[in-house]
Amino acid sequence: MVSISPLGNYPKGKITISDINGRLLITQVIEGPNTSLNLSDQPSGLYLMTITLGEESSVWKIIKK
């Protein structure tokens, strides 16, 4: 489980999770200041999480053991 909070002044946005090869695995709409993503069905490895809020995006690395 990945929890993201707080998300600043942009309560609406989008989170995507992709594998290291760029294959999109999860897309979730953000509708509040806190959100959680369930990665339990994904195998161990490196993932890229992109958080898009308004016109701004940030990319984070996630390592699942």
C-alpha positions in Angstrom: 0.0 0.0 0.0 1.3 3.4 -0.9 -0.2 6.4 0.8 0.2 10.0 -0.4 -0.7 13.0 1.7 -1.0 15.9 1.8 -1.3 16.9 -1.8 -1.2 20.7 -1.3 -3.8 23.1 -2.8 -4.6 20.8 -5.8 -7.1 18.3 -4.4 -7.9 16.9 -7.9 -5.4 15.2 -10.1 -4.1 11.9 -11.2 -1.6 9.2 -10.1 -0.2 6.7 -12.5 2.0 3.7 -11.8 4.2 2.2 -14.5 6.8 -0.5 -14.6 10.4 0.3 -15.4 9.7 -0.5 -19.1 7.0 2.3 -19.2 4.0 -0.1 -19.2 1.1 1.6 -17.5 -0.2 -0.5 -14.6 -2.5 1.7 -12.5 -4.3 5.0 -13.0 -6.1 6.6 -10.1 -8.0 9.9 -9.9 -7.2 12.1 -6.9 -10.3 13.6 -5.3 -9.0 14.8 -2.0 -6.0 15.6 0.1 -5.1 12.0 0.9 -5.0 9.0 -1.4 -3.8 5.4 -1.2 -2.7 2.9 -3.9 -2.8 -0.9 -3.5 0.3 -2.5 -5.1 -0.2 -5.9 -3.5 -1.1 -7.6 -6.8 2.1 -6.3 -8.4 5.4 -8.3 -8.2 8.5 -7.1 -6.5 10.5 -4.6 -8.5 11.0 -0.9 -9.4 8.0 1.2 -10.3 7.6 4.8 -11.4 4.7 6.8 -9.8 3.7 10.0 -11.6 1.6 12.5 -9.7 -0.1 15.1 -11.8 -1.8 18.1 -10.1 -3.1 20.8 -12.4 -0.3 21.7 -14.8 2.5 20.2 -12.6 3.8 16.6 -12.6 6.4 14.8 -10.4 7.8 11.4 -10.8 8.8 9.2 -7.9 10.6 5.8 -7.8 8.9 3.1 -5.8 10.8 -0.1 -4.8 8.5 -3.0 -3.8 10.2 -5.8 -1.9 
